[in-house]
Amino acid sequence: MSAKADERPRLRDLGISIGEFPTGRWNAITDVPGVRVGHVTLVEGDRIRTGVTAILPHDGNLFRQKVPAAIHVGNGFGKLIGFTQVEELGEIETPILLTNTLSVWDVAIGVVEYMLALPGNESVRSINPVVGETNDGYLNDIRSRHVRPAHAVQAIKEAKPGPVEEGGLGAGTGTVCFGFKGGIGTSSRVLPPELGGYVIGVLVQTNFGGKAVIAGNPIWLRLGEHAMDDDGSCMIVVATNAPLDAGPLKRLAKRALAGMARTGASFSHGSGDYVIAFSTDRNPRDRIEQRRLDPLFVAVADATEEAIVNSLLRATDMSGFRGRKVRALPIDLLRRPNT
């Protein structure tokens, strides 16, 4: 690799910001109180480039303390385990896990094993794990299915609040975005007190194509080429402490794709683009009126766009399966031609 992840900037390190609302302390999904993130990264030899990322709405027993949730499907070419029960009941009862396409079932087994072992769940006979994926088979020997249930359990147990590691690690270890190295990215927004003071946090797993646009800068014009492959997928996880139930969370999830669109995504035939949104506020009191959701819609689009850019900026060059190589996004491309 040409650089360590901690030597690569985030978007705001370059003096570039997106949108009108400020970020939280960490500019991460963990700015939403209670939310935790954990990664397990698998890099071995020249074949294994994959991993697992876990997002926990809170650190309690999620089966006993479910959170309101909704899922929006931008394009359904994917394997999102647990979708139908979330759609039916409007809640999530396990951590949310991300991994590669052929490992979703192994990760789901790990989530079930973790949940059944929690104190208080001794009589539980049904668990609905929520596991999403993108296909990292360009850099990773995906057919060998290196991710095991124990890796899912490890990612959950290692989840923590505070700063979130980004780039080519966890579920983003082997991903490719716009022909550059993709990965995990995150961002957040905080509404002003007069708009409720709520926090929106977004985490993405980027593995899609199109014509890259960074903060309104069409860098694809400077490249003179399109992405390596227009196919691919993006998983987007949205967290908020705003008191929303499944209906408005579904509407919020839809707006996240506006942020993805701004980056130049192609939303191709072979893409699996999903948004999982949840609220950490489990009390139905004082639910926000639908007509007052506009600031949250703006915030989630902005945070999604920035999270995608951060996933590219923090990723580093990577070689992998069958000698394939993917370079990191050159930072110089973010400089406009007249600067």
N, C-alpha and C positions, 0 to 999 in steps of 0.2 A: 504494500500500500504506500502511496506517495506521501500521505500525511496522516497524523493521528486525528481522531475525531475532535479532540479538544483543541486542535490547532485550526479547525475550520470554524467560520463564523456562523451565527444565526443571522436572520435578516436584519434585525434591529442593531446588531453589531456593525452593520454597514451604513447605518444612518438612514435606513429605509423603513418606513412604517406603512401599515395598511389600515385604512378606516379611521373613524373619529374617536372611538372609545379607547380608553387606556387598557393595558394588560394588567393581569394580576402580578403578584410578587415574582412568580417563577415563569410567567408567560407560558403556562402549561395547564393541562387538564387537572392537575393536582391543586390548582388554585381554588377549585371547587372544594369546600371543606369536607373532609372525610375521604376523598377519593385517593386511591393508591395505585401505583403502577409497578409491575415487576417484569423483568426480562430474563430469559434463558437463551444464550447464544451458542450455537453449535458450529464450530469451524474446525475441521480436521482434514489434514492432507490437502489434496486438490479436488475432492469430491463433495465434501459436506459444507454447505453454506446455508444454514437455515436456523430456525429457533421458534420461540414462543414468547408472546407478550400477554400479560394479564392486567386487566383493569378491574379494580374493586370499587364499587360504589361506596362501601363503608367497610370497617374492619370487624363487623359483627357477623352473626350467622344469617346470611342472606335468605336462606330458606324460611327462617322464622321472622325475618325483617325484610320482606320483599320491597323493591322500589318500583315506582311507576315507570313505565318504559314504552317505547314504540320503535318500530323498524320501518324504514322506507327503502324500497328497492328502486334504484335508478336503472339498472340493467341486471337481469336475474341470471346471468351466466356464471353461477357460483354455487358454493356449497355452504350455506349458512345454517348450521344445526341449531335447532331451538326456535326457529322463526315462527312457526304456526301457533305455538302456545303463547308467545309474547303477543302476537297479533290478536289472539282470541281473548286473553285475560288482561292485557295491558300492564304487565309487570314482569320483572326479572327476578329470579330466585337463586342465581349463582353468579360468581365472577364471570366477566366477559373475557374470552380467550381468543387470540389471533395466532395463526400459524400458516403452514403451507397447505396447498390444495389436498394432497394425498395423506395428510396427517390429521385432518379434522376429527376423524373417528377415534384415533388414539388419544388425542387431547381431550375429547369428550369423555372418554373412559377415565382419564385422570381427574377431570372435574367431578365426575360422579363419585369416584373413590374418595376424593377430598371432602365432598359435602356429606357423604354418608358417615364419615368418621367423626364429624363435628359433634361435640356434646349437645344433646337435645334432639339429635336426629336419629336416635336409635330405632324408632318405629317407622321411619320414612320409607315408603315403597316406590316412590316416583320422584325423579329429579329431571329438570329440564335444563341441561347445559346449553349455554349460548357460545358457539364457537364459529368464528369467521376465518376467511383465508384469502390469500392470493397465491398465484402460481410462480414459485421461484425456480422453476426447472431449467432456466437458462444457465444459472451459475451453480445450482445445487443438483446433485443426483437425487432427484425427487422420488424416483421409482423405488429407491431402496428404503424409503420411509424411516429416516433416522430418528425422528421425534417419537418419544415413547410417553406413556401416561405419566411416568415419574417426572418428566420435564414440565408437564403442565402443573403438577402439584408443587414443584420447586418454584415456578414462576409466581404462583399464587402466594406461597409462603414468603417469598422474597419481596413482595410488593411493598412499597413504602411511599409516604408523602414526600413533598419537597420537589427539588429539581428532577426532571425526567431526562434520562439519557436518550439521545436521538441519533439518527443515521442508520448505518448498516449493522444493526444488532437486533436481538430478539426476533420477532416475526418479520422484521425487515432486513434480516441478514443478507439474503440472496436476491432481493427485489431490484427491478430496473424501472426507471420512470423517465419518459421522454428520451430514451436512449442513453441516459446517464444513470449513475448509481442512485437508486431510490432507497427507501427505508422507513423508519419511524420518525414522525414529526409531531409537534404539538404546539398549541398556542391557546391563549385565553383572552377574554374581554370582561371588563367590569363596568356595569351600567352605573351612571351617577345616581345619587340618592333620590333625586326627584323622579327617576324612572324605576325605582325599586331597589337599586344597589345590588342587583343580582349578578352572579358570576356565570359565565359560559366558558367551558373548557372543551377543547377538541384534541383528539389524538388520531393520527392517520397512519395507515400502512400503504405506501404508494408503490404501485407496480403497473402503471398504465402509460398509454402513449398519446400522441397528439402533436400540436405545435406549441412548444413551451413559451409561456408568457409569464414573466416574473414581475409582480407589482406593476402591471401595465406595460412592461418593457418587452416587446416581442423579440425575444432573443433568438427565436428560430430564424428570423430574417438574417441575422448575423452569421448563423451557421450555414445557411444555404442548403439545409437538408431538413427532412422531417425526423421524427423519432425512429429509432432502430426498428420498432415494431409497433403498429397502432393498437394491437391487441393488449390486453392486460386488465388489471382490476385495481380497485381502491376500496379499502375498508375505512370507514369513518365512524368514530365513537364520540358522541356528544354528551357531556355531563353539564348539569346546571343545578343550582340550589333554588331556582325559581319554583314556586309551588304549582307545578303543572301535572296534570294527569295524562293518560295515554292520548287523548284527542289532540290537545295542543302540542304535545311532544312529537306526534306524527307530523304536524305542520312545521315544527321546528326542524325536524330531520330533513324534510324536503328542501328547506332553504340552505342546508349545508352544501347541497350539490351546486348551488349558485357560486359558492366559493371555489369549488372544484372546476367549474366551467371557466371561471376567470383565468385559470392557469393554462388554458388551451387544451384541456382534455378532449379526446375524440369521442368518448363514450361509444366505443366500437361494438360490433356484433359480439365479439368474444370477451367483452368486459363483464366483470362481476362487481357492480358498484352498489354498496349497501351502506346505510347510515343507521346506527343503533343509538338511540337517544334515551337518556334516563334522567330522572330528578332525584336528588338526595333528600328532598322534602317529602316525608311520608304522611304528613298530616293534611287532610283535604280542606282544612280551613283556608279561607281567604284565597281561593283559587283566582288566578289572574283572569280578568275578562278577556275574551278572544280579541277584542278590538285594541287591547293594550299590548299585544304581542310584538308589534312592529320593531321596537328597539332590540328585542331578542333575536328577531329574524336578521336584522342588520349585523348584530354581533356574531351570530353563528356563521354567517357567510364570510365575514372578515377573518374570523379565527380559523376557519377551515382553509381558506386561501393561504394564510400565513403558515399554518401547520405543514401544508404540502411543500411550500418553499423551504421551510426549515428542514424537512426530511431530505431534500436535495443538497442543501448547503452543508449539512452536518455529515453527510455520507462521504466516504473516501473511495479511492480507486480499489477495485477488487478483481482478482482472477479466481477462476473456479473450475467447474466441471468441464472436462474435455479441453482444457487450456483456454477457455473463453475468458475474455477480459472486458470489464466495463469501467469507464473512467468516471470520476466525479465531475459534477458540474463545475466548469472553470469559473472562478469568482469574477474574472475580468469581463465575462459576458454580461454582468449586471450593470456595468458602466455604460451609460447611454453614449451613442456616437458623438454627441456634441459636448461631452464632459472630458 
